[in-house]
Amino acid sequence: MARRTHRLPDHIKPGVRILFVGINPGLRSGATGHHFAGYSNRFWKLLYESGLVSQPLSYADDWRLPEWQLGLTNIIGRCTRGVEALRPHEYRKGLRTLERKIRRFKPKLVVLLGVTIFRAFFPFASQPRLGKTRVRLGGIPVYLLANPSGRNAHYTYAAMLRGFCGLRRLASGRHDACCTFSSRCGI
């Protein structure tokens, strides 16, 4: 596989309901040209198992997210081995760019994929908890999910899946425990 390290394209179209916001692409994503391409990344499996998409997808299908009114972007376009290589000014610049995208596409919900992003954007907010937050970006409510990277050892797969299922319920307006995916979601 030839190594490419260009910026990955956003996958956002008008009518987006949920805009997923990652930190930055990893090296494998840069090499493949697709989001969440790391061998141990759980994003695509979580999307399907939570019911946010109706069929299994892989990183090569990232361009298809708008079919489900989902969008995908990163705060920082630069590919790195890990977040420790990123600088505070990159987050600040990324926030300004993200706010422009939010104003342009007007998603119903902005989903930050990782506590790292939340802390960078809202340093004075109380300790972040996964799920619906009290903050907004560009006037849009923010939902916080764990970073699905396989390098994230802070959350189990089951805990991540509960977060994705909660997102699906919130986005669909269903707040009850009776849902098609209840056995997958552990509710």
Secondary structure as UniProt FT lines:
FT   TURN            14..15
FT   STRAND          18..22
FT   HELIX           27..32
FT   TURN            35..36
FT   TURN            39..40
FT   HELIX           43..50
FT   HELIX           59..68
FT   STRAND          70..74
FT   HELIX           83..85
FT   HELIX           88..105
FT   STRAND          109..113
FT   HELIX           115..121
FT   TURN            123..124
FT   STRAND          131..137
FT   TURN            138..139
FT   STRAND          140..145
FT   TURN            150..151
FT   HELIX           157..172
FT   TURN            180..181
FT   HELIX           182..185
//
